[in-house]
Amino acid sequence: MKLRRPDFLKSSLEHYRDSLQEALTCKAQIYREKSAQKKLPMVYTLIFEPTAERPLTSFSYGLSFATHPDQPRKTELCLQTRSTEPVWGHVVGYLANHLRGDCPFKIGQIIKMGQAISPDSDLDAFLVVPPIENTIPSTTGDGKKRPEIHLVELVPVFAHETAKIQRLGVIRFIDQLGNDRLDPRRSAL
């Protein structure tokens, strides 16, 4: 008989992890990063390794502990890509840690990195969109008596695609990308 930890003893991270593992039907690896800002807790990155059916998928946990006047909802980040490069999995935690409280992560916002995101790609920015895949919930919880957490997806883009994104709009741009949005080696639109 396998003993399980009672729900009331689980941490908020464990509740969050469990809800994502249930949605994606597999186990996550968890990494923690010391907070870049005093008085804020650590940031965690939950990475779901790629399978034949699902690309590398990662989530942040810690962004929702900071507030921003332009983002009244508790928000966390997710990212999907067809790459085995570890940088892709960890970038959501890095962005959450270094931009929380300063960046609202609003839908349609473009976050420029100033350099290539990963050695296997020339993509150098992210477009913030609602979760695209049905397997990723748009909201989840962390077991606390606080507002639910809204997930936003970071789609890797080229910084020079900004004008095209603004001209087409987020939905049409994502439609034009199609499944190429998961390809870190894609060419610019």
C-alpha positions in Angstrom: 0.0 0.0 0.0 1.4 3.4 -1.0 0.9 6.2 1.4 0.1 9.7 0.0 0.6 13.0 1.7 -2.8 14.5 2.8 -3.8 17.5 0.8 -4.0 19.8 3.8 -0.2 19.1 4.4 0.8 20.0 0.9 2.6 23.2 0.0 1.1 25.6 -2.6 3.9 24.5 -5.0 2.8 20.8 -4.5 -0.9 21.7 -5.3 0.2 23.7 -8.4 2.4 20.9 -9.6 -0.3 18.3 -9.0 -2.9 20.3 -11.0 -0.4 20.6 -13.9 0.7 17.0 -13.8 -3.0 16.0 -13.9 -3.6 18.2 -16.9 -0.5 16.9 -18.8 -0.7 13.4 -17.5 3.0 13.1 -16.6 5.5 14.1 -14.0 7.3 17.4 -13.9 10.9 18.1 -12.9 11.1 21.0 -10.5 14.0 23.5 -10.3 14.2 26.5 -7.9 15.9 29.8 -8.4 16.8 32.2 -5.6 14.7 35.3 -5.8 16.2 38.3 -7.6 14.1 40.6 -5.5 14.2 40.9 -1.7 11.0 40.1 0.2 9.8 37.8 -2.6 9.9 34.0 -2.4 12.0 31.8 -4.7 10.8 31.1 -8.2 10.3 27.6 -9.4 10.4 26.1 -12.9 8.4 23.0 -13.6 9.6 21.2 -16.7 7.8 18.4 -18.5 10.2 16.6 -20.8 9.2 16.2 -24.5 7.5 13.0 -25.6 6.3 11.8 -29.1 3.0 13.5 -28.5 4.0 16.6 -26.6 6.8 19.2 -27.0 9.0 20.3 -24.1 6.7 22.2 -21.8 7.6 24.4 -18.8 5.8 26.5 -16.3 6.9 29.2 -13.8 5.8 29.4 -10.2 6.6 32.6 -8.3 5.5 35.3 -10.7 2.0 35.3 -9.0 3.5 36.4 -5.7 4.4 39.8 -7.1 1.9 42.5 -8.0 1.8 44.8 -11.0 -0.7 47.7 -11.4 -1.5 46.7 -15.0 -2.0 43.0 -14.1 -4.7 42.6 -11.5 -4.8 38.8 -11.9 -2.4 36.3 -10.5 -0.4 35.1 -13.5 2.2 32.4 -14.3 4.1 31.6 -17.5 4.3 28.6 -19.7 6.3 27.8 -22.8 6.2 24.9 -25.4 8.9 24.2 -27.9 10.3 21.2 -30.0 13.8 21.4 -28.6 15.9 19.4 -26.2 18.1 22.5 -25.3 17.8 23.0 -21.5 17.7 26.8 -21.8 14.2 26.6 -23.2 12.8 24.9 -20.2 14.4 27.3 -17.7 13.7 30.6 -19.5 10.2 30.9 -18.0 11.6 30.8 -14.5 14.3 33.3 -15.4 11.8 35.8 -16.9 9.4 35.3 -14.0 12.2 35.9 -11.5 13.7 39.0 -13.1 10.6 40.7 -14.5 8.0 40.0 -11.7 6.6 43.3 -10.4 8.0 45.2 -13.4 6.3 43.5 -16.4 2.5 42.8 -16.5 2.8 39.9 -19.0 -0.4 41.1 -20.8 -1.7 39.3 -23.8 -0.1 40.7 -27.0 2.9 42.1 -25.1 6.3 41.4 -26.7 9.3 40.8 -24.4 12.6 41.4 -26.2 15.6 39.4 -24.8 18.3 41.4 -26.7 20.0 38.2 -27.7 19.2 34.7 -29.0 17.2 32.8 -26.4 19.0 29.6 -27.0 22.1 28.3 -28.8 19.9 26.3 -31.2 17.8 29.2 -32.3 18.0 32.8 -33.5 14.6 33.7 -31.9 15.1 36.7 -29.6 11.8 37.7 -28.1 8.5 36.3 -26.7 4.9 37.1 -27.6 2.5 36.7 -24.6 -0.6 34.8 -25.6 -3.4 32.8 -23.9 -2.5 29.0 -23.7 -2.9 27.6 -27.2 -2.9 23.8 -26.7 -6.0 22.3 -25.1 -3.8 20.3 -22.7 -2.7 23.5 -21.0 -5.4 24.9 -18.7 -6.0 28.6 -18.9 -6.4 28.7 -15.1 -5.2 26.6 -12.2 -4.8 26.8 -8.5 -2.2 26.3 -5.9 -4.4 25.1 -3.0 -4.4 28.4 -1.2 -7.4 30.5 -0.5 -6.4 33.1 -3.0 -7.5 33.9 -6.5 -6.9 31.3 -9.2 -3.8 31.5 -11.3 -4.1 32.5 -14.9 -1.6 30.9 -17.3 -0.2 32.8 -20.2 2.0 31.2 -22.9 5.2 32.7 -24.2 5.6 32.1 -27.9 9.2 32.6 -29.2 9.4 35.2 -32.0 11.9 37.4 -33.7 12.1 40.9 -32.3 11.9 42.2 -35.9 8.5 40.5 -36.3 7.0 43.1 -33.9 5.5 45.3 -36.7 3.9 42.3 -38.4 2.4 41.2 -35.1 1.0 44.6 -34.5 -0.3 44.8 -38.1 -1.9 41.3 -38.1 -2.9 41.1 -34.5 -2.0 38.3 -32.1 -4.6 35.7 -33.3 -3.9 36.1 -37.0 -0.1 36.0 -36.4 -0.4 32.8 -34.3 -2.6 31.3 -37.0 0.0 32.1 -39.7 2.7 30.5 -37.6 0.7 27.3 -37.1 2.8 24.5 -35.7 5.9 26.3 -36.7 5.5 28.3 -33.5 7.0 25.2 -31.7 10.1 25.1 -34.0 13.0 27.0 -32.5 14.7 27.0 -35.9 11.8 28.5 -37.8 12.4 31.3 -40.3 10.8 34.7 -39.8 7.3 35.4 -41.3 
